[in-house]
């Protein structure tokens, strides 16, 4: 993994009766290569799980 990860920030405002809330979500933005590597690892792990039930 990388040392410095940039984050995408999403802000949503929720108005419920007299309350006003701001929800802030941060999610990491990985490089394309990192995403591909992570996707391959997840596929391998899922294959191992589903292989048990075959």
N, C-alpha and C positions, 0 to 999 in steps of 0.2 A: 504494500500500500504506500501511498504517498505521504510525506510529512505534512505538507500544506494542502488542505482540502478547501475548495471554495464552496460556499453555500448559497443556495437559492432561497430567498425569503419571500413567503407569501403572507400577506396581511388581510384579514377579513374583519369587518365590523358587524357586530350582532346587536340589534336593538330589540330588547324584550321588555315590554311595558316601560318601566322607568329606568331600567338598567341599560347601560351602553358598554359593551365589551369589545375589546380589540384582541383578536386571536392572531398570534404570530407563529408561523410554522417555519422551521429551518430544515432544509433537506440538502444533503451533500450532492455536489455535482462532480462526478468522477470523469476521468478521461475516457475516451472511447475504448482504448485498450483495457483499462481497468474494468469497465462494464462488461466487455467481452469475456475476460478471464473469470469474473464473478459469475456470469451467466453459465459458462461451461462447468464451473465447479458445482453450481446448483443443479444442473442437469445430471451430472455424475451422481450426486447424492440422491436425487429423486429416482434415478434408475436403480440404484442399490436398494432403495426402499421398496419400489414396485416389483423388483425381481423376487423378493421374498414371497409375494402373493401370487406368483405365476404358477 
